[in-house]
Amino acid sequence: MATQYPAPGTSKSIQRGRATATVAISAVNPAKSKLTVNGAASSSNNPENASLFLTNATTITYSKGSLGGTPELSWELEEFF
Amino acid sequence: MPNYAQLDAGRVVSVTQTSGVIDAPHMILLDAYDETLLGKAYVDGEFVDAESALPRWITQYAFRTRVTSELIATMELAAMHNPADAAPVQLAKAVQRAEMARCFAAQYIDLDLAELRAGFAAVDPADFARIFDAPVLDSERP
């Protein structure tokens, strides 16, 4: 019987969170992952200038940018086969 | 899926639902995903409001702002040396001046310090509450 493999492009895992700093995550393949930032909690804390980046397999880096403030950012990371 | 509160310097900086286990001392495993923990302090295994977990210290500038220049002037006038006073009164005023000098020379003020609070016991109760019991703002902290 042939081994069944997931079709490329199907979802392998989803992680999510809300952060005000760089985040530790379970290991993913960055080349097959998509990070979505869903927005900030506060409009008074320069949320438009804050951002998140998947910097390596286990880290989402938080950057509050040059305007200061530390808004809460919601994010979701989906990894694909 | 496991849920974690991620700590930095004792505060929750991230609430995260991961796809696998993360074994690290700064990752506190949660029973459920709870975003309300963000910003709280983690003390003795409990999540508490960060405000209540921090010492109530404020800068000298913030303390003088709370006390107000008018009240400081009133206290200084009340403590001025008067050679006509009886010796015990002169001594009490001298102690009061010394205490004020010590207080206003400090780099920061501990609002919960009993002897400091006692030194301000004679001020109006509303002023006392405004000076010592109002929540400490981040901008007032050293």
Backbone of each chain as ProteinMPNN parsed JSONL, in Angstrom:
{"seq_chain_A": "MATQYPAPGTSKSIQRGRATATVAISAVNPAKSKLTVNGAASSSNNPENASLFLTNATTITYSKGSLGGTPELSWELEEFF", "coords_chain_A": {"N_chain_A": [[0.844, -1.19, 0.0], [0.577, 2.192, -0.838], [2.296, 4.963, 0.657], [0.567, 7.678, 2.109], [0.8, 11.086, 1.53], [0.393, 14.433, 2.776], [-1.208, 16.824, 0.72], [0.722, 19.278, -0.978], [0.641, 22.592, 0.228], [-1.538, 22.348, 1.847], [-2.859, 22.946, 5.119], [-0.679, 22.713, 7.889], [-0.15, 23.451, 10.556], [-1.386, 25.722, 13.034], [-0.654, 28.627, 14.787], [-1.216, 31.079, 17.284], [-1.574, 34.348, 18.787], [-1.179, 37.071, 21.136], [0.653, 39.963, 21.589], [3.211, 41.993, 23.152], [5.827, 42.043, 22.746], [8.783, 40.363, 21.506], [8.168, 37.048, 20.382], [8.198, 33.651, 21.433], [7.826, 30.66, 19.623], [6.464, 27.455, 18.598], [8.509, 25.345, 16.59], [8.642, 26.093, 13.128], [8.615, 25.778, 9.534], [9.99, 28.418, 8.059], [9.9, 29.043, 5.377], [7.599, 27.949, 4.502], [5.525, 29.145, 5.768], [3.018, 31.449, 6.916], [2.592, 34.573, 8.225], [0.158, 36.423, 9.811], [-0.821, 39.58, 10.795], [-3.211, 40.71, 12.876], [-4.031, 43.109, 13.84], [-4.072, 45.884, 16.156], [-4.545, 46.412, 19.687], [-4.851, 48.864, 20.853], [-5.56, 52.198, 19.954], [-4.216, 54.32, 20.742], [-1.575, 54.054, 21.042], [0.356, 54.19, 19.076], [-0.123, 52.076, 17.146], [-0.005, 51.747, 14.425], [2.581, 51.883, 13.742], [3.864, 49.723, 14.722], [5.08, 46.348, 14.376], [5.252, 42.879, 13.336], [7.493, 40.186, 12.706], [8.345, 37.128, 11.182], [11.153, 35.839, 12.113], [12.823, 33.664, 12.391], [12.784, 30.055, 12.667], [11.644, 29.698, 15.169], [10.902, 32.108, 16.227], [9.029, 35.067, 16.498], [9.481, 38.293, 15.783], [9.015, 41.293, 17.49], [8.478, 44.631, 16.655], [8.476, 47.907, 17.647], [8.884, 50.192, 16.305], [9.744, 53.586, 15.262], [8.177, 55.514, 16.453], [7.612, 54.943, 19.026], [5.804, 53.711, 21.963], [3.934, 50.764, 22.922], [2.023, 48.852, 21.554], [-0.513, 46.279, 21.778], [-0.346, 43.499, 19.736], [-2.194, 41.356, 17.717], [-1.789, 38.133, 16.302], [-1.457, 35.568, 13.788], [-0.123, 32.52, 12.831], [0.329, 30.451, 10.205], [1.342, 27.327, 9.129], [2.321, 25.485, 6.281], [2.119, 22.385, 4.423]], "CA_chain_A": [[0.0, 0.0, 0.0], [1.395, 3.394, -0.969], [2.207, 5.942, 1.753], [-0.197, 8.885, 1.768], [1.394, 12.346, 1.971], [-0.521, 15.571, 2.617], [-0.991, 17.604, -0.501], [1.416, 20.55, -0.751], [-0.241, 23.749, 0.333], [-2.558, 22.182, 2.883], [-2.423, 23.481, 6.408], [0.011, 21.77, 8.775], [-0.353, 23.886, 11.944], [-1.726, 27.13, 13.246], [-0.343, 29.18, 16.094], [-1.743, 32.435, 17.36], [-1.267, 35.004, 20.051], [-1.285, 38.527, 21.294], [1.968, 40.214, 22.16], [3.819, 43.321, 23.226], [7.272, 41.813, 22.678], [9.165, 39.249, 20.649], [7.428, 35.865, 20.819], [8.72, 32.302, 21.18], [6.794, 29.784, 19.052], [6.905, 26.121, 18.203], [9.281, 25.436, 15.355], [7.964, 25.984, 11.83], [9.47, 26.043, 8.376], [9.637, 29.786, 7.665], [9.648, 29.118, 3.935], [6.266, 27.425, 4.227], [4.646, 29.696, 6.799], [2.462, 32.761, 6.63], [2.252, 35.312, 9.438], [-0.846, 37.47, 9.614], [-1.015, 40.458, 11.956], [-4.639, 41.018, 12.809], [-4.336, 44.453, 14.308], [-3.62, 46.267, 17.479], [-5.622, 46.595, 20.659], [-5.005, 50.253, 21.272], [-5.312, 53.182, 18.912], [-3.513, 55.454, 21.34], [-0.208, 53.651, 21.348], [1.079, 54.096, 17.818], [-0.163, 50.71, 16.605], [0.298, 51.711, 13.001], [4.017, 51.865, 13.557], [4.399, 48.483, 15.279], [4.994, 45.263, 13.403], [5.771, 41.565, 13.704], [8.172, 39.491, 11.613], [8.835, 35.77, 11.457], [12.58, 36.011, 11.857], [13.416, 32.333, 12.201], [11.827, 28.959, 12.856], [11.018, 29.691, 16.492], [10.807, 33.47, 16.763], [8.333, 36.175, 15.843], [10.091, 39.488, 16.365], [8.144, 42.46, 17.662], [9.152, 45.913, 16.462], [7.53, 48.986, 17.929], [9.125, 51.283, 15.384], [10.406, 54.801, 15.736], [7.261, 56.428, 17.132], [7.461, 54.538, 20.421], [4.571, 53.022, 22.329], [4.03, 49.309, 22.867], [0.67, 48.338, 21.377], [-0.717, 44.833, 21.711], [-0.603, 43.04, 18.374], [-2.682, 39.992, 17.548], [-1.161, 37.528, 15.127], [-1.731, 34.155, 13.523], [0.916, 31.942, 11.983], [-0.089, 29.175, 9.617], [2.405, 26.615, 8.42], [1.755, 24.616, 5.246], [2.95, 21.268, 3.948]], "C_chain_A": [[0.878, 1.238, 0.0], [1.199, 4.318, 0.227], [1.465, 7.185, 1.272], [0.509, 10.111, 2.335], [0.358, 13.461, 1.84], [-0.194, 16.322, 1.336], [-0.255, 18.897, -0.17], [0.42, 21.705, -0.713], [-1.368, 23.576, 1.331], [-1.975, 22.58, 4.24], [-1.8, 22.395, 7.289], [-0.215, 22.145, 10.243], [-0.74, 25.353, 11.964], [-1.327, 27.509, 14.666], [-0.879, 30.603, 16.105], [-1.373, 33.051, 18.691], [-1.504, 36.482, 20.018], [-0.051, 38.943, 22.075], [2.31, 41.694, 22.231], [5.341, 43.206, 23.161], [7.523, 40.639, 21.732], [8.659, 37.927, 21.246], [8.193, 34.58, 20.483], [7.581, 31.423, 20.68], [7.352, 28.385, 18.862], [7.546, 26.208, 16.825], [8.412, 25.243, 14.113], [9.021, 26.09, 10.733], [9.112, 27.434, 7.856], [9.293, 29.898, 6.185], [8.242, 28.637, 3.577], [5.249, 27.953, 5.241], [4.196, 31.103, 6.429], [2.026, 33.407, 7.943], [1.257, 36.41, 9.091], [-0.976, 38.273, 10.899], [-2.427, 41.013, 11.858], [-5.0, 42.396, 13.342], [-3.919, 44.653, 15.737], [-4.807, 46.531, 18.387], [-5.883, 48.056, 20.944], [-4.718, 51.188, 20.114], [-4.484, 54.35, 19.439], [-2.04, 55.177, 21.554], [0.614, 53.421, 20.087], [1.043, 52.716, 17.193], [0.237, 50.649, 15.139], [1.794, 51.599, 12.741], [4.663, 50.596, 14.12], [4.219, 47.353, 14.272], [5.576, 43.975, 13.983], [6.389, 40.911, 12.481], [8.528, 38.077, 12.073], [10.311, 35.764, 11.096], [13.34, 34.699, 11.748], [12.378, 31.29, 12.61], [11.069, 29.027, 14.178], [10.783, 31.09, 17.067], [9.974, 34.384, 15.876], [8.81, 37.453, 16.539], [9.119, 40.656, 16.348], [8.974, 43.716, 17.453], [8.157, 47.024, 16.698], [7.832, 50.23, 17.104], [9.624, 52.545, 16.049], [9.484, 55.726, 16.516], [7.058, 56.072, 18.599], [6.117, 53.902, 20.682], [4.761, 51.522, 22.201], [2.629, 48.736, 22.729], [0.64, 46.809, 21.381], [-1.06, 44.462, 20.268], [-1.093, 41.601, 18.397], [-2.107, 39.411, 16.264], [-1.624, 36.081, 14.986], [-0.678, 33.655, 12.538], [0.446, 30.58, 11.489], [1.089, 28.578, 8.859], [1.743, 25.618, 7.459], [2.708, 23.465, 4.933], [3.624, 21.646, 2.641]], "O_chain_A": [[1.834, 1.315, 0.772], [0.093, 4.448, 0.75], [1.706, 7.68, 0.171], [0.787, 10.15, 3.534], [-0.457, 13.451, 0.918], [0.966, 16.429, 0.937], [-0.577, 19.548, 0.824], [-0.512, 21.777, -1.515], [-2.08, 24.532, 1.638], [-0.763, 22.548, 4.457], [-2.34, 21.295, 7.411], [-0.445, 21.271, 11.08], [-0.457, 26.111, 11.036], [-1.628, 26.795, 15.622], [-0.982, 31.249, 15.062], [-0.917, 32.365, 19.606], [-1.959, 37.057, 19.029], [0.263, 38.348, 23.106], [1.782, 42.52, 21.487], [6.056, 44.155, 23.482], [6.59, 40.013, 21.231], [8.717, 37.719, 22.458], [8.756, 34.441, 19.398], [6.489, 31.437, 21.249], [8.559, 28.164, 18.955], [7.169, 27.042, 16.001], [7.565, 24.352, 14.058], [10.171, 26.448, 10.989], [8.044, 27.614, 7.272], [8.493, 30.745, 5.788], [7.757, 28.89, 2.475], [4.247, 27.3, 5.534], [4.892, 31.841, 5.732], [1.202, 32.86, 8.676], [1.489, 37.219, 8.193], [-1.213, 37.71, 11.967], [-2.786, 41.689, 10.894], [-6.164, 42.796, 13.294], [-3.479, 43.733, 16.426], [-5.912, 46.829, 17.935], [-7.013, 48.444, 21.243], [-3.75, 50.998, 19.377], [-4.102, 55.249, 18.69], [-1.335, 55.973, 22.175], [1.476, 52.542, 20.055], [2.079, 52.222, 16.747], [0.751, 49.636, 14.666], [2.214, 51.257, 11.635], [5.876, 50.417, 14.008], [3.325, 47.393, 13.427], [6.292, 43.99, 14.984], [5.889, 41.052, 11.365], [8.956, 37.867, 13.208], [10.676, 35.694, 9.922], [14.378, 34.629, 11.091], [11.222, 31.626, 12.867], [9.974, 28.477, 14.295], [10.499, 31.237, 18.255], [10.184, 34.463, 14.666], [8.568, 37.657, 17.728], [8.491, 40.959, 15.333], [10.06, 43.845, 18.018], [7.118, 47.09, 16.04], [7.109, 51.222, 17.196], [9.892, 52.567, 17.25], [9.965, 56.642, 17.182], [6.406, 56.813, 19.335], [5.375, 53.587, 19.752], [5.634, 51.057, 21.468], [2.095, 48.186, 23.692], [1.618, 46.145, 21.04], [-1.958, 45.047, 19.662], [-0.48, 40.735, 19.021], [-1.957, 40.113, 15.264], [-2.112, 35.465, 15.934], [-0.392, 34.306, 11.533], [0.198, 29.672, 12.282], [1.74, 29.246, 8.056], [0.736, 24.993, 7.791], [3.917, 23.553, 5.144], [4.367, 20.844, 2.075]]}, "seq_chain_B": "MPNYAQLDAGRVVSVTQTSGVIDAPHMILLDAYDETLLGKAYVDGEFVDAESALPRWITQYAFRTRVTSELIATMELAAMHNPADAAPVQLAKAVQRAEMARCFAAQYIDLDLAELRAGFAAVDPADFARIFDAPVLDSERP", "coords_chain_B": {"N_chain_B": [[-4.081, 22.043, 21.765], [-1.176, 23.529, 23.187], [-1.185, 26.293, 25.484], [0.409, 29.337, 26.31], [1.747, 31.719, 28.654], [4.009, 34.149, 28.065], [6.869, 35.309, 29.666], [8.612, 38.325, 30.517], [10.963, 39.804, 32.408], [9.322, 39.237, 34.575], [6.8, 39.998, 33.791], [3.854, 39.447, 31.785], [4.303, 39.256, 28.44], [3.377, 38.164, 26.188], [0.667, 36.19, 25.052], [0.227, 33.013, 23.972], [-0.815, 30.568, 21.657], [0.363, 27.578, 20.812], [1.64, 25.165, 18.382], [2.947, 23.077, 19.374], [4.791, 21.713, 22.188], [6.568, 23.985, 24.235], [9.397, 24.119, 26.017], [10.495, 26.028, 28.334], [11.794, 28.212, 30.829], [10.636, 30.744, 30.909], [8.227, 30.458, 29.736], [5.047, 30.027, 30.594], [2.871, 27.477, 31.154], [-0.545, 27.412, 30.331], [-3.935, 26.771, 31.38], [-5.914, 27.479, 29.632], [-6.406, 29.476, 26.676], [-5.872, 32.818, 27.232], [-6.196, 36.023, 26.783], [-6.413, 38.141, 28.497], [-4.435, 38.045, 30.318], [-2.245, 39.37, 29.43], [0.251, 41.717, 30.092], [0.052, 41.439, 32.806], [1.587, 40.706, 36.005], [3.676, 38.005, 37.066], [3.661, 36.378, 39.934], [4.864, 34.382, 42.439], [3.643, 32.094, 41.305], [1.171, 33.04, 40.562], [-0.965, 35.074, 38.542], [-1.039, 38.489, 38.629], [-2.324, 41.862, 38.871], [-0.189, 44.17, 37.356], [0.32, 46.613, 38.485], [-0.166, 46.269, 41.251], [1.88, 44.629, 41.881], [4.198, 45.972, 41.719], [6.654, 48.03, 43.371], [5.626, 51.006, 45.083], [7.047, 53.395, 44.094], [8.071, 56.664, 43.348], [9.418, 59.346, 41.338], [11.412, 62.1, 42.578], [10.644, 64.478, 41.373], [8.031, 63.852, 40.554], [6.897, 63.45, 43.037], [7.082, 65.983, 44.235], [5.39, 67.303, 42.516], [2.982, 66.098, 43.12], [2.699, 66.876, 45.806], [2.558, 69.626, 45.601], [3.615, 72.99, 45.029], [2.517, 74.983, 46.569], [1.702, 73.715, 48.941], [4.151, 72.813, 49.862], [5.397, 75.245, 50.353], [3.765, 76.18, 52.41], [4.324, 74.289, 54.396], [7.031, 74.804, 54.788], [6.956, 77.421, 55.751], [5.606, 76.985, 58.146], [7.494, 75.614, 59.529], [9.508, 77.353, 60.007], [12.222, 78.867, 61.76], [11.733, 80.455, 64.847], [12.817, 82.69, 67.119], [11.326, 83.447, 69.268], [9.813, 81.36, 70.043], [9.145, 78.698, 72.402], [11.704, 76.572, 73.765], [11.225, 73.716, 73.321], [9.452, 73.846, 71.159], [10.979, 75.125, 69.244], [12.86, 73.134, 68.855], [11.247, 71.067, 67.84], [10.465, 72.214, 65.421], [12.924, 72.418, 64.186], [13.554, 69.732, 63.84], [11.504, 69.102, 62.096], [12.235, 70.635, 59.853], [14.603, 69.375, 59.198], [13.663, 66.831, 58.534], [12.096, 67.432, 56.299], [14.087, 68.344, 54.575], [15.53, 66.008, 54.236], [13.641, 64.383, 53.025], [13.068, 65.766, 50.61], [15.477, 65.645, 49.378], [15.836, 63.137, 48.537], [16.274, 60.677, 45.951], [14.214, 59.17, 44.938], [10.829, 58.469, 45.966], [9.307, 56.409, 48.319], [6.098, 55.657, 48.465], [4.794, 54.149, 50.326], [6.226, 54.177, 52.618], [6.266, 54.126, 56.022], [7.184, 56.01, 57.947], [7.482, 58.287, 56.438], [4.882, 58.78, 55.553], [3.746, 59.264, 58.027], [4.937, 61.659, 58.638], [3.523, 63.412, 57.104], [1.073, 63.488, 58.208], [-0.392, 65.588, 59.214], [-1.436, 67.036, 57.155], [-4.209, 68.074, 55.052], [-6.76, 65.599, 54.793], [-7.738, 64.954, 52.219], [-5.739, 65.958, 50.574], [-3.667, 64.379, 51.508], [-4.481, 61.817, 50.679], [-4.455, 62.177, 47.929], [-1.739, 62.603, 47.51], [-0.424, 60.313, 48.545], [-1.945, 57.971, 48.11], [-3.022, 57.802, 45.585], [-3.122, 56.06, 42.431], [-0.006, 54.904, 41.073], [1.473, 56.317, 38.307], [2.932, 55.206, 35.239], [4.591, 57.136, 34.185], [5.476, 58.422, 36.423], [7.266, 56.827, 37.67], [10.599, 55.914, 38.792]], "CA_chain_B": [[-2.851, 22.81, 21.555], [-0.768, 24.185, 24.432], [-1.258, 27.751, 25.595], [1.456, 29.832, 27.192], [2.019, 33.129, 28.942], [5.46, 34.359, 27.955], [7.287, 36.335, 30.624], [9.849, 39.099, 30.389], [11.125, 40.561, 33.654], [8.212, 38.967, 35.476], [5.52, 40.442, 33.233], [3.385, 38.712, 30.616], [4.46, 40.067, 27.225], [2.698, 37.491, 25.087], [-0.149, 35.008, 25.282], [0.462, 32.302, 22.72], [-1.293, 29.194, 21.462], [1.371, 27.004, 19.923], [1.301, 23.869, 17.795], [3.685, 22.046, 20.097], [5.265, 22.08, 23.523], [7.775, 24.797, 24.378], [9.899, 23.899, 27.371], [11.396, 27.113, 28.702], [11.35, 28.759, 32.128], [9.845, 31.974, 30.777], [6.949, 30.115, 29.107], [4.19, 29.446, 31.636], [1.772, 26.724, 30.543], [-1.865, 27.84, 30.805], [-5.048, 25.827, 31.177], [-6.705, 27.938, 28.491], [-5.908, 30.69, 26.03], [-6.48, 33.925, 27.965], [-5.485, 37.259, 26.42], [-6.481, 39.143, 29.567], [-3.223, 37.95, 31.138], [-1.201, 40.222, 28.858], [0.579, 42.877, 30.908], [0.026, 41.137, 34.23], [2.828, 40.219, 36.601], [3.613, 36.617, 37.525], [4.288, 36.408, 41.253], [4.607, 33.173, 43.243], [2.738, 31.181, 40.629], [-0.129, 33.671, 40.311], [-0.973, 36.268, 37.697], [-1.642, 39.601, 39.379], [-2.198, 43.144, 38.187], [1.197, 44.632, 37.452], [0.379, 47.764, 39.399], [-0.089, 45.835, 42.636], [3.1, 43.854, 42.079], [5.359, 46.863, 41.669], [6.768, 48.945, 44.505], [5.013, 52.304, 44.8], [8.112, 54.387, 44.123], [7.957, 57.707, 42.326], [10.565, 60.241, 41.311], [11.315, 63.31, 43.396], [9.857, 65.453, 40.612], [6.625, 63.449, 40.627], [6.427, 63.654, 44.411], [6.872, 67.424, 44.426], [4.202, 67.664, 41.743], [1.821, 65.654, 43.907], [2.58, 67.674, 47.033], [2.305, 70.99, 45.085], [4.503, 74.035, 45.541], [1.807, 75.74, 47.602], [1.756, 72.97, 50.203], [5.546, 72.83, 50.309], [5.633, 76.576, 50.928], [3.045, 76.225, 53.694], [5.074, 73.484, 55.359], [8.29, 75.494, 55.099], [6.642, 78.56, 56.615], [5.242, 76.473, 59.466], [8.684, 75.076, 60.197], [10.562, 78.381, 60.117], [12.727, 79.149, 63.103], [11.282, 81.695, 65.492], [13.501, 82.732, 68.423], [10.36, 83.7, 70.344], [9.193, 80.089, 70.443], [9.762, 77.965, 73.507], [12.762, 75.665, 73.301], [10.712, 72.463, 72.712], [8.851, 74.151, 69.856], [12.111, 75.359, 68.326], [13.448, 71.824, 68.551], [10.317, 70.337, 66.967], [10.545, 72.824, 64.094], [14.227, 72.055, 63.614], [13.411, 68.336, 63.389], [10.624, 69.143, 60.92], [13.042, 71.133, 58.72], [15.554, 68.313, 58.837], [12.908, 65.762, 57.865], [11.727, 67.906, 54.962], [15.303, 68.375, 53.758], [15.855, 64.606, 53.914], [12.627, 63.893, 52.079], [13.164, 66.399, 49.299], [16.787, 65.359, 48.789], [15.84, 61.742, 48.069], [16.16, 60.533, 44.499], [12.857, 58.71, 44.693], [10.004, 58.417, 47.173], [8.482, 55.221, 48.544], [4.828, 56.182, 48.985], [4.302, 53.286, 51.401], [7.137, 54.27, 53.763], [5.418, 54.538, 57.148], [7.654, 57.227, 58.618], [7.206, 59.423, 55.552], [3.436, 59.039, 55.625], [3.476, 59.858, 59.338], [5.39, 63.043, 58.597], [2.526, 64.222, 56.402], [-0.23, 63.187, 58.816], [-1.119, 66.812, 59.564], [-2.02, 67.713, 55.989], [-5.622, 67.786, 54.799], [-6.921, 64.193, 54.379], [-7.889, 64.833, 50.759], [-4.393, 66.141, 50.017], [-2.886, 63.195, 51.869], [-4.887, 60.708, 49.802], [-3.987, 62.485, 46.569], [-0.281, 62.483, 47.462], [0.13, 58.995, 48.884], [-2.753, 56.8, 47.798], [-3.417, 57.756, 44.164], [-2.327, 55.082, 41.678], [1.264, 55.379, 40.52], [1.509, 56.281, 36.849], [4.232, 54.8, 34.684], [5.403, 58.341, 33.974], [5.993, 58.896, 37.724], [8.221, 55.87, 38.219], [12.02, 56.215, 38.514]], "C_chain_B": [[-2.466, 23.527, 22.851], [-0.873, 25.706, 24.348], [-0.229, 28.217, 26.613], [1.311, 31.326, 27.457], [3.533, 33.273, 28.915], [5.861, 35.534, 28.835], [8.549, 37.05, 30.176], [9.919, 39.995, 31.616], [9.891, 40.418, 34.552], [6.854, 39.402, 34.969], [5.154, 39.62, 32.002], [3.463, 39.634, 29.401], [3.802, 39.406, 26.02], [1.849, 36.346, 25.633], [-0.19, 34.268, 23.956], [-0.139, 30.908, 22.746], [-0.38, 28.573, 20.418], [0.897, 25.658, 19.367], [2.028, 22.729, 18.487], [4.178, 22.589, 21.423], [6.512, 22.948, 23.426], [8.222, 24.669, 25.828], [10.932, 24.97, 27.689], [10.875, 27.764, 29.978], [10.48, 30.007, 32.004], [8.51, 31.722, 30.077], [6.092, 29.364, 30.131], [2.984, 28.784, 30.966], [0.433, 27.117, 31.178], [-2.893, 26.733, 30.586], [-5.847, 26.182, 29.937], [-6.072, 29.202, 27.916], [-6.617, 31.896, 26.649], [-5.692, 35.207, 27.706], [-5.511, 38.306, 27.526], [-5.245, 39.097, 30.471], [-2.12, 38.88, 30.655], [-0.995, 41.461, 29.735], [0.584, 42.59, 32.398], [1.404, 40.662, 34.708], [2.608, 38.78, 37.082], [4.397, 36.533, 38.826], [3.87, 35.162, 42.029], [3.553, 32.267, 42.613], [1.366, 31.751, 40.321], [0.051, 34.854, 39.368], [-1.713, 37.377, 38.438], [-1.482, 40.871, 38.567], [-0.801, 43.694, 38.417], [1.337, 45.779, 38.436], [0.569, 47.315, 40.836], [1.191, 45.065, 42.923], [4.341, 44.737, 42.124], [5.428, 47.712, 42.933], [6.221, 50.318, 44.118], [6.058, 53.395, 44.998], [7.869, 55.404, 43.023], [9.17, 58.62, 42.404], [10.327, 61.433, 42.234], [10.458, 64.363, 42.693], [8.368, 65.131, 40.708], [6.064, 63.686, 42.019], [6.151, 65.132, 44.67], [5.637, 67.901, 43.662], [2.941, 67.264, 42.499], [1.612, 66.551, 45.121], [2.111, 69.094, 46.7], [3.225, 72.001, 45.769], [3.837, 74.805, 46.666], [1.891, 75.032, 48.95], [3.178, 72.929, 50.748], [5.861, 74.168, 50.974], [4.961, 76.701, 52.294], [3.808, 75.465, 54.773], [6.369, 74.18, 55.753], [8.041, 76.687, 56.016], [6.343, 78.097, 58.04], [6.453, 75.989, 60.247], [9.793, 76.111, 60.373], [10.952, 78.625, 61.575], [12.187, 80.485, 63.61], [11.894, 81.737, 66.883], [12.552, 82.981, 69.589], [9.689, 82.42, 70.823], [9.905, 79.509, 71.667], [10.756, 76.95, 72.942], [12.222, 74.366, 72.7], [10.097, 72.695, 71.332], [9.949, 74.399, 68.824], [12.734, 74.031, 67.91], [12.555, 71.042, 67.578], [10.373, 70.879, 65.542], [11.869, 72.469, 63.408], [14.187, 70.626, 63.082], [12.572, 68.296, 62.108], [11.4, 69.62, 59.69], [14.014, 70.066, 58.246], [14.849, 67.189, 58.076], [12.513, 66.17, 56.448], [12.94, 67.909, 54.035], [15.673, 66.957, 53.323], [14.902, 64.076, 52.842], [12.856, 64.468, 50.683], [14.552, 66.261, 48.67], [16.846, 63.944, 48.218], [15.674, 61.687, 46.556], [14.782, 60.025, 44.11], [12.144, 58.557, 46.027], [9.218, 57.108, 47.197], [7.189, 55.679, 49.214], [4.272, 55.346, 50.13], [5.191, 53.343, 52.645], [6.39, 54.894, 54.946], [5.879, 55.849, 57.765], [7.425, 58.46, 57.755], [5.724, 59.792, 55.615], [3.089, 59.712, 56.953], [3.885, 61.328, 59.367], [4.411, 63.98, 57.917], [1.133, 64.064, 57.027], [-1.049, 64.434, 59.078], [-1.764, 67.486, 58.352], [-3.479, 67.278, 55.825], [-5.781, 66.34, 54.284], [-7.062, 64.005, 52.872], [-6.535, 64.997, 50.073], [-3.537, 64.903, 50.286], [-3.203, 62.03, 50.926], [-4.384, 60.932, 48.383], [-2.476, 62.258, 46.451], [0.158, 61.016, 47.587], [-0.662, 57.797, 48.35], [-3.236, 56.746, 46.356], [-2.552, 56.729, 43.44], [-1.056, 55.7, 41.096], [1.233, 55.219, 38.998], [2.887, 55.84, 36.38], [5.16, 55.992, 34.529], [5.987, 58.881, 35.275], [7.104, 57.997, 38.254], [9.658, 56.253, 37.878], [12.49, 55.513, 37.256]], "O_chain_B": [[-3.331, 24.072, 23.537], [-0.678, 26.31, 23.294], [-0.021, 27.578, 27.644], [0.827, 32.087, 26.619], [4.246, 32.596, 29.656], [5.272, 36.613, 28.762], [9.431, 36.466, 29.547], [9.048, 40.837, 31.837], [9.476, 41.375, 35.207], [5.85, 39.197, 35.65], [6.028, 39.155, 31.27], [2.782, 40.657, 29.339], [3.683, 40.017, 24.958], [2.255, 35.632, 26.55], [-0.592, 34.827, 22.936], [0.003, 30.168, 23.72], [-0.362, 29.005, 19.265], [-0.101, 25.095, 19.815], [1.76, 21.557, 18.221], [4.005, 23.766, 21.737], [7.407, 22.674, 22.627], [7.506, 25.065, 26.748], [12.107, 24.83, 27.35], [9.665, 27.858, 30.186], [9.678, 30.296, 32.892], [7.744, 32.658, 29.848], [6.38, 28.22, 30.484], [2.185, 29.443, 30.301], [0.299, 27.148, 32.401], [-2.731, 25.875, 29.718], [-6.392, 25.305, 29.268], [-5.307, 29.897, 28.586], [-7.843, 31.981, 26.594], [-4.656, 35.448, 28.326], [-4.725, 39.253, 27.504], [-5.032, 39.993, 31.288], [-1.166, 39.148, 31.386], [-1.95, 42.159, 30.075], [1.068, 43.408, 33.181], [2.259, 40.274, 33.912], [1.499, 38.397, 37.454], [5.626, 36.605, 38.833], [2.683, 34.919, 42.249], [2.68, 31.74, 43.303], [0.484, 31.023, 39.865], [1.073, 35.54, 39.389], [-2.871, 37.215, 38.824], [-0.624, 40.958, 37.688], [-0.294, 43.683, 39.539], [2.345, 45.899, 39.131], [1.366, 47.9, 41.57], [1.549, 44.869, 44.084], [5.414, 44.287, 42.527], [4.398, 48.074, 43.503], [6.339, 50.74, 42.968], [5.978, 54.202, 45.924], [7.506, 55.047, 41.902], [9.865, 58.659, 43.42], [9.195, 61.731, 42.615], [9.653, 65.048, 43.324], [7.545, 66.022, 40.918], [4.905, 64.072, 42.174], [5.125, 65.492, 45.247], [4.927, 68.798, 44.116], [1.955, 68.001, 42.515], [0.485, 66.939, 45.429], [1.342, 69.686, 47.458], [3.56, 71.863, 46.946], [4.501, 75.233, 47.61], [2.122, 75.668, 49.979], [3.384, 73.003, 51.959], [6.508, 74.217, 52.02], [5.534, 77.269, 53.224], [3.929, 75.924, 55.908], [6.763, 74.15, 56.919], [8.812, 76.94, 56.943], [6.764, 78.723, 59.012], [6.439, 75.959, 61.478], [10.887, 75.783, 60.832], [10.119, 78.592, 62.481], [12.188, 81.492, 62.903], [11.545, 80.925, 67.739], [12.905, 82.761, 70.747], [9.068, 82.399, 71.886], [11.077, 79.782, 71.928], [10.652, 76.531, 71.789], [12.715, 73.94, 71.655], [10.205, 71.847, 70.446], [9.862, 73.944, 67.683], [13.091, 73.839, 66.748], [13.041, 70.436, 66.623], [10.335, 70.117, 64.576], [11.914, 72.25, 62.197], [14.719, 70.339, 62.009], [12.88, 67.563, 61.167], [11.236, 69.065, 58.604], [14.22, 69.881, 57.046], [15.378, 66.663, 57.097], [12.582, 65.368, 55.516], [12.845, 67.53, 52.868], [16.079, 66.735, 52.182], [15.313, 63.415, 51.889], [12.838, 63.736, 49.693], [14.771, 66.716, 47.547], [17.786, 63.593, 47.504], [15.018, 62.54, 45.959], [14.245, 60.407, 43.071], [12.776, 58.521, 47.083], [8.553, 56.748, 46.226], [7.188, 56.044, 50.39], [3.368, 55.794, 50.835], [4.937, 52.635, 53.62], [5.943, 56.039, 54.879], [5.055, 56.711, 58.074], [7.2, 59.552, 58.275], [5.366, 60.965, 55.717], [2.251, 60.612, 57.004], [3.253, 62.142, 60.04], [4.456, 65.194, 58.12], [0.134, 64.465, 56.43], [-2.275, 64.36, 59.158], [-2.556, 68.414, 58.514], [-3.917, 66.268, 56.377], [-5.011, 65.91, 53.425], [-6.571, 63.025, 52.312], [-6.216, 64.283, 49.122], [-2.79, 64.441, 49.423], [-2.3, 61.347, 50.441], [-3.942, 59.997, 47.716], [-1.992, 61.783, 45.424], [1.004, 60.545, 46.827], [-0.096, 56.72, 48.161], [-3.808, 55.737, 45.941], [-1.386, 56.542, 43.787], [-1.039, 56.86, 40.686], [0.998, 54.129, 38.478], [3.888, 56.079, 37.055], [6.37, 55.875, 34.718], [6.896, 59.71, 35.243], [7.808, 58.373, 39.191], [9.921, 56.835, 36.825], [13.651, 55.65, 36.87]]}, "name": "protein", "num_of_chains": 2, "seq": "MATQYPAPGTSKSIQRGRATATVAISAVNPAKSKLTVNGAASSSNNPENASLFLTNATTITYSKGSLGGTPELSWELEEFFMPNYAQLDAGRVVSVTQTSGVIDAPHMILLDAYDETLLGKAYVDGEFVDAESALPRWITQYAFRTRVTSELIATMELAAMHNPADAAPVQLAKAVQRAEMARCFAAQYIDLDLAELRAGFAAVDPADFARIFDAPVLDSERP"}
